[in-house]
Amino acid sequence: MTQIDIETPLAQLQEISSNKMSIIMFSGTADKFIPLGVLSQAAAAIGMNVGIFVTGFALLAFTKQHHELPFPTEFADMAPQISQGMTQNNVASWDTMLRQAKDLGAQVYACSMMSGVMGLKMEDFNDLVDDIVGAATFLQAAEGGETFFV
């Protein structure tokens, strides 16, 4: 493992790091979708290969049928403030950011096991989803890069 400290120059850090970022999206709450949009858009914008594996209750946000994304109980009181702040600061919605990431090459995959458990087929998903794959397939594609769980 390479030792990194605060004196390591940026160019050296870029050589050490992979050019691949994988995100495993499993939460179905609204507070988690904002970081999904931000991370995927930022990584794609700087030229990283971005792969997103959607599983669990997060799958519902990627279906053609609209599902309201709930805020976790502990953050529910903050939801109006966050929404207002995003509007005032011209922050794009999570799905707009993800669409921009996809325009730059990001790929979104639905988990085959959870899709089956939930009775979802490819035709049930919206246009953000590129394919349905298994966890092993996604993990092989993610190998050698940075992986985030959201």
Phi, psi and omega in degrees: 000137180280132177277130180238131174232180185291347179272353182293121180297151181305316181301320179292321177298320180294326176292323182290318187283156177280162176259029185227132175232130178241139179237128174256111185258110183239345182275143179255020182257148187303324183296339181271339183284333177297310177298327176301311179297314183296309183295316182293318180294314181297314181297316179295323182294331179265012172090011178282150171280122185243126175234134182237127179250114184258128182217177178059210183290347176296335180304326183299329180288348183252012178266161177294329178283128182292132174234125177291130179274116180282154170270145176301150183309317183293344180246000185303322180294337181272348185306312180297322180294318179296314179300314180295317179297321178295318178296312181297329182261012179053040177275127180292157176292161181301320183286331174294316178298319180293322176298320177296320177298317179296323176300334179265007174113356179299149180239141179239127181237134174272142179290126183294320182295309182290328175299316178296316179301322182271001179072027182260135176244170183306322182291348177277341184272152177283181186287357175287333184274126180273326183192168173251124181224163177276163181300319181297319178298315180295317181296324176296318179293328182280345185306134178089356180246188176271136179237131179243142175252126180237000000 
